[in-house]
Amino acid sequence: MKLALATDAWLPQVNGVVRSLTSTVEELGRRGHEVETITPDRFLTVPMPGYASIRLAMAPRFGLRRMLDEAAPDIVHIATEGPIGWAARGWCLSRAVPFTSAFHTRFPEYAAVRTGLSAEYFWPILQRFHAQSCAVMVSTRSLATELEERGIGPTRAWSRGIDHALFRPDGPRHPQMASLPGPVLLNVGRVAPEKNLDAFLGLDVPGSKVVVGDGPALETLRRRYPDVLFLGALAGEALASAYRAADCFVFPSLTDTFGLVVIEALACGTPVAAYPVTGPVDILGIDGRGVDHRVGWPAGAVDASLGRAVEAALLAERTDAAALGSLYSWERATDQFLAAIASALSGTASSLRTAA
């Protein structure tokens, strides 16, 4: 099998989509699969409006077609709905090459936050993009249900994993967090309007709040919440030490499709508090004990009141949080990815035999 991966999200971007893709490509390489990556660093790029740290390929169509013609893949996985994604989709349709796609990001909701328009205005664009995909890979059951109700599918499960050597409960704790008054509440992720950070930072709860990450809203939030410790972007052992130094990881987002940081926090032994929405509710479950993976005792809490979720999560044991986090792996996630690819190829072959 010759596989090509087309994505607008790639290094040096730091986000869950990039970590998911790079980790999957690494795992595929360990298994002996070769993947042709069509990524922004292979094109002339321009800053994304309103988010200069993300660079988008400018007019990638002709260069991408040459790259894919030379690679001659049996199937293409299109990870994002950006310029590279649309160009790859066009190439696949023109060459009758099957493709799978993934729904990583709620662009309609993100666009609604930034434009003031209804998210419903943007959904037809995504429906068109995924319409001829052999399989739309999704990270959670609730997202699969939602997309199928909107006519996007067929969906296939593709969960997420973590680096267990890095994200573990034992190890140093971040020194800048060690002396903070407890309980220490942490958020990690892109500091942007769609992440709903005001819901976390505005909570009237005891203790200290810490934010790890960078993004367009960072300076605004620093001015608005002077008592919050903003550590900027962290990676590797520094990031793991921040998770371990927190008493509770607070995930206020209403628009994420999964929340890779949630399972990273859990694996470090940090209970999680979140709203009962797609992503956290698929990881923690309504009772905090998990959904696809289950543990004996709550590893955190979801609640329509984020404050109540924090109160409940602080009662969870760190060992139970670590137990749930340990059940996620890139090996298992890559098994799902390959199963979706194989199913797409098999379905295409069946269609050709039927047509013949």
Order of alpha helices (4+ residues) and beta strands (2+ residues): beta-alpha-beta-beta-beta-alpha-beta-alpha-beta-alpha-alpha-beta-alpha-beta-alpha-beta-alpha-beta-alpha-beta-alpha-beta-alpha-beta-alpha-beta-alpha-alpha-alpha
